[in-house]
Amino acid sequence: MTDISEPDRETVDEAHFRQVLGHFPTGVAVITSEVGSTPLGLAVGSFFSVSLEPPLVGFCVAATSRSWPRIRETGRFCANVLAEGQEALSRAFASSGADKYQGVGWRPSPLGCPVLTDVLAWIDCKIEGELSAGDHAIVLGRVAGLQVEREGRPLVFFRGGYAGMT
């Protein structure tokens, strides 16, 4: 794993950093995988397209995540693009320790990762690489399959909370 972190030359106030960057809206996705018959997952607000050739996507995950190391071991993940109205699903997968799949419907993707019920789209990936970046990791996935499940508006995170697109 490459580390792109450098010592701070200037200190940036954390609260000010969050306040300013919070003005950039992000979509919300749930990253899923499965170990044996145990489904795994975590919510991310930093899922993005990287490359068309080869087809690559990425997301950022906190270095303290307890779910990510288990997902990493599988070598694959599915990014589930959440729809407006799926805030409770996002909050469940953002939590730590609870049964994140309680009451959540899903089916296996072609790679065997959970595709959550009623998501807008899903992207099935094989893990291509990981980069250490401060208190997060940047994960790259090579797209193996993808599908739009339904039309609708995405779940968006903006200025510290969930928002709709109008």
C-alpha positions, 0 to 999 in steps of 0.5 A: 500500500502506498502512503500519500500522507505527508506531515502537515506544513500548515494546520487546517482547522478541522471544523472549518475544513468540514464546513467548507467541504460540506458545501460539495454534495456527494452521492451515497453508496453502500459497499457490500461483499460476502464472506461465506454466508455472512454479508458485509457492508459499509456506507460511503459518501465518496464513490467515484468513477476513475477510468473508462479504459480499463473501467475503474471506480473508487471510494474512500473508507476510514482507516478505522473501519472494522468492515473494510478489512473483512471486505478487502479479504474477499477481493471483491465488492459491489457499490450500491447507489442509494436512492432518495428516501434510503437515508435509513439504509445509509445510516444502518450501514454507517453504524458500527457493530449492529446487524446492518442487514436486519430487515434489508432485502438483497440478492447476490451480484454476479460476483456474489456480493449483495445487491441491495433491494431498491437501489438505483444502480449497482457496480460489481468490482474486483479490488484493483488496489488501495492507497493510504491517504491520511485517516482514510484509504482510497480503494480502486475497483475494476468493474466486472459488471454493472446495472441500473435497477430503476430510475429515480433521484440519488441520496445526497449528502450535503452540509452535514446531512442528507438532502434531496435533489430538486 
